[in-house]
Amino acid sequence: MKRALALVLVVFSAQAAAAAPAADASLRDRLDRALNARGVSRAQTGALVVDLRNGRAVYGLHASRSLEPASNQKLAVGLAALDRLGTAYRIPTRVFGLGSRNGATWRGGLILKGYGDPSLTRADLRRLARKIRALGIRKVTGRVIWDESYYNARRTCPGWKPSWYKVESPPLSALVVARGKVGRRKVDNPARAAAIAFRKALGAVGVRVVRGVRSGTTPARATSLRSVRSGPLERLVRSMNKRSDNFYAEMLLKHLGAKFRRAGTTYRGSLVVRRVLRRRGIPLSGVRIVDGSGLSVRDRLTARAVVAMLISGWSDPALARAWTRSLPIAGYDGTLEDRMRREPAYRTVRAKTGTTSTASTLSGYAGSRYVFSILQNGHPIPWWYARRAQDRFAQILAGAAS
């Protein structure tokens, strides 16, 4: 961590423009020309490149300009989650009992409580059901009660377009199984769907639940019976960044709020993210964390802040491996699978993409030599030309890094 903070301070002890004259003029000019793209405004473009060997800025263009980040927002959430929770952290889903056991009968209800695992599957519910049966329970006289109280009941985030509901992300809840899908559709109440699925899973393994399902919260007197857990957090963050998964980003943001700010809300999660960034020395001027995915039209980042995040994660021995491995690899996987499929960028550049109707972004690493961020905005943004410019930029950096 000390190395990360020291390097961030070196980078930002002066503005990128002040450091740029010391860099190689030819590389700087080539990078500048690469950003020229049809319909993409340079006035709404922020870019910064830093040499990881010495923390010196190689190129800068409006690096402190506050711009819409699209899915580069996920970098902030990923860094904060890894920082506060640790790479091995797992999110539980628990079953509690209301009532008591009498032989093979549980007299009362079972509570299925979620804590925001975005990767929860029906196979996990079947595992839970088998664990309940292994306790010797064959009959439940009450209901299956779903408890989604670990998060608030808001299904979307501030600043989202109404048309994005269920399209860009399943409805948010602390208890969501199979991304809220029942058959081919996404339901409005994913926690209820999870309870129904769990009741069916219990029946399939020989545990008969006499009554139906209902909502509720878990009282202190409830008995903890069994649980399942998500994969390690580093895997969740990798899924989020590789696929640019909006749902994972929002669920992790709310989890941070619930864990460290006593409320599973997007806003409380954003406070945790800002605190982590501030502690890590990330410059927060022009930064606005409104959601986790970057879908909100109110989100803002600067190229300066993004580069600082990338340096901070790369420099932290506790996080570096999980952090860098979470990013898509050019021409190989994730959202960069079909981009930069030729050398020198091919499999050398690792970067987080971002695309909305008003923003196109690419930020990451060119080998182990350079860290970069490009944020381009427009109304709308011609994303095809923006991406081509970003790829040209990254190819030049990868060539210079080799």
C-alpha positions in Angstrom: 0.0 0.0 0.0 2.8 2.4 0.8 4.3 1.9 -2.7 0.9 2.5 -4.2 0.4 5.8 -2.4 4.0 6.9 -3.1 3.6 6.4 -6.8 0.2 8.1 -6.9 1.8 11.1 -5.2 4.6 11.2 -7.7 2.2 11.1 -10.6 0.0 13.8 -9.2 2.5 16.1 -7.6 2.1 18.2 -10.8 -0.4 18.4 -13.6 0.1 16.0 -16.5 0.7 18.9 -18.8 3.6 20.1 -16.7 5.2 16.6 -16.8 4.6 16.0 -20.5 7.5 18.1 -22.0 10.0 15.7 -20.3 8.5 12.7 -22.2 9.5 11.5 -25.6 8.0 14.0 -28.1 7.5 11.5 -30.8 5.5 9.1 -28.6 3.5 12.0 -27.3 2.6 13.3 -30.8 1.6 9.8 -32.0 -0.7 9.3 -29.0 -2.2 12.7 -29.6 -2.9 12.0 -33.3 -4.4 8.6 -32.4 -7.2 10.2 -30.4 -8.4 12.1 -33.5 -11.7 10.4 -34.5 -14.7 11.5 -36.6 -17.4 13.0 -34.5 -15.5 12.7 -31.2 -14.9 16.0 -29.5 -11.4 16.6 -28.1 -13.0 19.1 -25.7 -15.0 16.1 -24.2 -12.1 13.8 -24.1 -9.9 13.1 -21.1 -6.7 11.0 -21.4 -3.6 10.3 -19.4 -0.7 8.0 -19.7 1.8 7.3 -16.9 5.1 5.4 -17.0 4.9 2.8 -14.2 8.6 2.7 -13.8 8.9 6.2 -12.5 5.4 7.7 -12.2 6.0 10.3 -14.8 3.2 11.4 -17.1 3.9 10.6 -20.7 0.8 12.1 -22.2 -2.1 14.2 -21.0 -5.2 15.7 -22.5 -7.8 17.3 -20.2 -6.8 14.7 -17.6 -8.7 16.5 -14.8 -11.9 17.0 -16.8 -15.0 15.6 -15.2 -16.6 13.2 -17.6 -19.1 10.3 -17.8 -17.2 7.1 -17.2 -19.6 4.5 -18.5 -18.4 1.1 -17.2 -15.0 2.5 -16.1 -17.1 3.2 -13.0 -16.7 -0.5 -12.1 -13.0 0.1 -11.4 -13.9 2.2 -8.4 -16.3 -0.5 -7.1 -13.8 -3.3 -7.7 -11.0 -1.5 -6.0 -13.1 -0.6 -2.9 -14.5 -4.1 -2.6 -11.1 -5.8 -2.8 -9.7 -3.3 -0.4 -12.4 -3.5 2.3 -13.5 -7.2 2.0 -10.3 -8.9 0.8 -9.8 -11.2 -2.2 -11.0 -14.4 -0.4 -14.2 -12.9 1.0 -17.4 -14.9 0.2 -21.0 -13.7 0.3 -23.4 -16.1 2.1 -27.0 -17.1 1.6 -28.5 -18.6 4.8 -31.4 -20.7 5.9 -32.9 -20.0 9.4 -35.6 -21.9 11.2 -38.6 -20.3 12.9 -40.0 -22.8 15.4 -38.4 -26.0 16.5 -37.7 -29.6 15.4 -39.8 -32.6 16.4 -38.2 -35.7 15.0 -38.2 -35.4 11.2 -40.6 -32.5 11.3 -39.7 -28.8 11.6 -42.7 -27.2 13.3 -42.7 -23.7 11.9 -41.2 -22.0 8.9 -37.8 -21.8 7.1 -36.3 -18.4 6.2 -34.2 -18.0 3.1 -32.1 -14.9 3.7 -29.9 -13.3 1.1 -26.9 -11.1 1.6 -26.4 -9.9 -2.0 -24.7 -12.8 -3.7 -25.0 -11.9 -7.4 -23.8 -15.3 -8.5 -26.5 -17.3 -6.6 -27.8 -20.2 -8.8 -30.5 -22.8 -8.6 -27.8 -25.3 -8.1 -26.9 -23.4 -4.9 -30.5 -23.7 -3.7 -30.4 -27.4 -4.4 -27.3 -27.7 -2.3 -29.0 -25.8 0.5 -32.0 -28.1 0.2 -29.8 -31.2 0.5 -28.1 -29.7 3.6 -31.6 -29.3 5.2 -32.5 -32.9 4.4 -29.1 -34.0 5.9 -30.3 -32.6 9.2 -32.9 -35.2 9.2 -35.8 -32.9 8.4 -38.5 -34.4 6.1 -41.4 -32.1 6.7 -41.8 -28.3 7.3 -45.2 -27.3 8.7 -44.9 -23.6 7.9 -43.8 -21.6 4.9 -40.6 -20.7 3.2 -40.1 -17.0 4.0 -37.9 -14.8 1.9 -35.8 -12.2 3.6 -34.2 -9.6 1.4 -33.9 -7.0 4.1 -30.1 -6.9 3.9 -30.6 -4.4 1.0 -33.2 -1.8 0.5 -36.1 -2.5 -1.8 -35.0 -0.2 -4.7 -34.7 -2.3 -7.9 -32.7 0.3 -9.9 -30.3 3.1 -9.2 -30.5 6.9 -9.4 -29.9 8.4 -12.8 -30.9 5.2 -14.7 -33.1 5.5 -17.8 -36.4 3.7 -17.2 -35.8 1.6 -20.3 -32.8 0.0 -18.6 -34.9 -1.8 -16.0 -34.4 -5.6 -16.6 -32.4 -4.8 -19.8 -29.1 -3.6 -18.5 -29.5 -5.3 -15.1 -31.9 -7.6 -13.3 -33.9 -6.0 -10.5 -31.7 -5.5 -7.5 -32.4 -7.4 -4.3 -30.3 -9.0 -1.5 -31.9 -12.3 -2.6 -31.7 -13.0 -6.3 -31.2 -16.5 -7.9 -30.3 -17.0 -11.5 -30.2 -13.3 -12.1 -33.9 -13.1 -11.4 -34.9 -15.2 -14.3 -37.9 -17.6 -14.3 -38.0 -19.4 -17.6 -37.1 -16.7 -20.2 -38.3 -13.7 -18.3 -36.9 -11.6 -15.5 -39.3 -11.2 -12.7 -40.2 -8.0 -10.8 -39.8 -9.7 -7.4 -36.7 -11.9 -7.5 -36.7 -12.7 -3.8 -40.1 -14.3 -4.1 -39.0 -16.2 -7.1 -36.0 -17.5 -5.0 -38.3 -18.6 -2.2 -40.5 -20.5 -4.7 -37.4 -22.1 -6.2 -36.1 -23.1 -2.8 -39.4 -24.7 -1.8 -39.3 -26.7 -5.0 -35.7 -27.7 -4.4 -36.7 -28.9 -0.9 -39.6 -31.0 -2.3 -37.3 -32.5 -4.9 -35.0 -33.9 -2.2 -37.8 -35.2 0.0 -38.5 -32.3 2.3 -42.2 -31.4 2.1 -43.1 -27.8 2.9 -46.8 -27.8 3.8 -47.5 -24.2 3.2 -46.5 -21.7 0.5 -44.1 -18.7 0.6 -44.2 -15.2 2.0 -42.0 -12.3 2.7 -40.5 -11.5 6.2 -37.4 -10.6 8.2 -35.3 -12.8 10.3 -35.9 -12.3 14.1 -33.1 -12.7 16.6 -34.7 -15.9 18.0 -34.4 -17.7 14.6 -32.1 -20.7 14.5 -29.3 -20.7 12.0 -29.5 -24.0 10.1 -27.4 -24.1 7.0 -25.8 -21.8 4.4 -24.0 -21.6 1.0 -21.4 -19.1 0.0 -20.4 -17.4 -3.3 -17.0 -17.9 -4.8 -14.2 -15.7 -3.5 -14.5 -12.0 -4.1 -11.7 -11.9 -6.6 -13.8 -14.2 -8.8 -16.8 -11.9 -8.5 -14.8 -8.9 -9.3 -13.2 -10.7 -12.3 -16.7 -11.6 -13.6 -17.8 -8.0 -13.1 -14.9 -6.5 -15.0 -14.3 -9.1 -17.7 -18.0 -9.1 -18.8 -18.7 -5.5 -17.6 -21.5 -6.9 -15.6 -23.8 -4.1 -14.3 -25.7 -6.4 -12.0 -22.5 -7.6 -10.2 -21.3 -4.0 -9.8 -24.6 -2.8 -8.2 -24.9 -5.8 -5.9 -21.3 -5.3 -4.7 -21.8 -1.6 -4.1 -24.9 -2.3 -2.0 -23.0 -5.0 -0.1 -20.3 -2.5 0.8 -23.0 -0.2 2.2 -24.6 -2.9 4.2 -21.3 -4.2 5.6 -19.6 -1.0 6.5 -22.4 1.7 6.6 -25.2 -0.3 8.2 -27.6 0.1 5.2 -27.6 -1.9 1.9 -28.2 1.1 -0.3 -26.5 2.4 -3.4 -25.8 5.7 -1.6 -24.3 4.1 1.5 -22.1 1.9 -0.8 -20.9 5.0 -2.7 -19.8 6.5 0.6 -17.6 3.5 1.2 -16.1 3.7 -2.2 -15.3 7.4 -1.8 -13.7 6.8 1.5 -11.5 4.0 0.1 -10.4 6.1 -2.8 -9.6 9.1 -0.6 -7.5 6.9 1.7 -5.6 5.5 -1.2 -4.7 9.0 -2.4 -7.0 9.0 -5.4 -7.8 12.7 -6.5 -11.5 13.1 -6.0 -12.0 16.5 -7.6 -14.5 16.0 -10.4 -15.4 12.5 -9.2 -19.0 11.5 -8.6 -20.0 8.0 -7.5 -23.8 7.6 -8.0 -24.0 4.0 -8.9 -21.7 1.0 -9.3 -22.1 0.2 -13.0 -21.6 3.5 -14.7 -25.2 3.5 -16.1 -26.2 6.5 -14.2 -26.1 9.7 -16.2 -24.9 11.5 -13.0 -21.6 9.5 -12.6 -18.4 11.4 -13.2 -14.7 10.4 -13.3 -11.5 12.0 -14.5 -8.7 10.3 -16.4 -6.5 11.4 -13.6 -8.6 9.6 -11.0 -8.8 6.4 -13.1 -5.1 6.2 -13.6 -4.6 6.7 -9.9 -6.9 3.8 -9.2 -5.1 1.6 -11.6 -1.8 2.5 -10.1 -3.1 1.9 -6.6 -4.4 -1.6 -7.4 -1.3 -2.5 -9.4 1.0 -1.4 -6.6 -0.8 -3.1 -3.7 0.7 -6.6 -3.0 -2.5 -7.7 -1.3 -4.6 -6.9 -4.3 -2.4 -6.7 -7.4 -2.9 -10.2 -8.8 -6.7 -10.2 -8.4 -6.9 -6.6 -9.6 -4.9 -7.0 -12.8 -6.4 -10.4 -13.6 -9.9 -8.9 -13.4 -9.3 -6.8 -16.6 -10.2 -8.0 -20.1 -7.2 -9.0 -22.2 -6.9 -7.5 -25.7 -8.0 -9.9 -28.4 -8.4 -12.7 -26.0 -11.3 -12.5 -23.5 -14.1 -10.4 -21.9 -15.2 -7.2 -23.6 -11.9 -7.0 -25.4 -12.1 -10.4 -27.1 -12.9 -8.9 -30.5 -10.6 -5.8 -30.2 -6.9 -5.4 -30.8 -6.5 -8.9 -32.2 -3.1 -8.1 -33.6 0.3 -7.3 -32.0 1.7 -5.5 -30.3 -1.5 -4.9 -28.2 -2.8 -8.5 -28.6 -2.6 -10.1 -25.1 -0.4 -7.3 -23.9 -3.0 -4.7 -23.1 -5.4 -5.3 -20.2 -8.1 -2.7 -19.9 -11.6 -2.0 -18.7 -14.0 -0.9 -21.5 -17.1 1.3 -21.1 -19.9 2.2 -23.5 -23.2 4.1 -23.2 -24.9 6.3 -25.7 -23.0 9.3 -24.3 -19.6 7.8 -23.3 -16.9 5.5 -24.6 -14.0 4.6 -22.3 -10.9 2.4 -22.1 -8.5 2.3 -19.2 -5.8 -0.1 -18.2 -2.3 -1.2 -18.7 0.0 -1.6 -21.7 2.3 -4.4 -20.5 4.0 -3.6 -17.3 5.3 -0.3 -18.6 2.3 2.0 -19.0 -1.0 2.8 -17.3 -3.6 4.8 -19.2 -7.1 6.1 -19.2 -9.2 7.4 -22.1 -12.7 8.9 -21.4 -14.6 10.2 -24.4 -18.1 11.8 -24.2 -20.6 13.0 -26.8 -24.3 13.5 -27.3 -24.4 10.9 -28.7 -20.9 9.4 -28.8 -20.0 7.8 -32.1 -18.8 4.7 -30.3 -17.4 2.9 -33.3 -15.0 5.7 -34.1 -14.2 6.3 -30.4 -13.2 2.6 -30.0 -11.0 2.7 -33.1 -9.2 5.7 -31.7 -8.8 4.0 -28.3 -7.4 0.9 -30.0 -4.9 2.9 -32.0 -3.8 4.6 -28.8 -3.4 1.3 -27.0 -1.5 -0.2 -29.9 1.0 2.7 -29.9 1.5 2.3 -26.1 1.9 -1.5 -26.4 4.6 -1.0 -29.1 6.4 1.5 -26.9 6.2 -0.9 -23.9 7.9 -3.8 -25.7 
